[in-house]
Amino acid sequence: MATLSFLLSVFTSSSCFPSSSSLSHSPISVSQLYAGKMLLTSDSACDSENIVLIQKLGNWRCLVNQEVTRDYNCRYNVAERPSCYCCGELHTYIELGTLCTKFCKREDMKTQQPRVGQQPIIELPFNWGEGPDRVELEELEELEELEEIEKVYK
């Protein structure tokens, strides 16, 4: 079990999940990333399954659907992050670091079409009229190797 924990820490700190310093949350506000996708919990369109605590705002909000809720939990919930992967694109900005445009659950990877390069969930930063400095896709081989290792230790 210790070996599995070590391998998980190696893989989750690798390119699968850019380090928290490169995925900095402070320069981009939650309300900007999820613009138009957050409702008040009292809104009639709010589904109770999509209510999350937005710590940066200090209160509860309702996200518009399960896909957005999954992305939010993968992005901001440290306990959820190891069970997720970047199924969108990895955008790298000089000022902002690396930003995943959409997160999905690893358990759903085999049914995702496409597995990576999906349409963004978040609103991308304006970046002064310029696009990102680099756009990449998640390395699926690393994730698949991790799944095989996890099967051995289960």
Secondary structure, 3 states (H helix, E strand, C coil): CHHHHHHHHHHHCCCCCCCCCCCCCCCCCHHHHCCCCEECCCCCCCCHHHEEEECCCCEEEEECCHHHHHHHHHHHCCCCHHHEEECCCEEEECCCEEEECCEEEHHHHHHCCCCCCCCCCCCCCCHHHCCCCEEECCCHHHHHHHHHHHHHHC
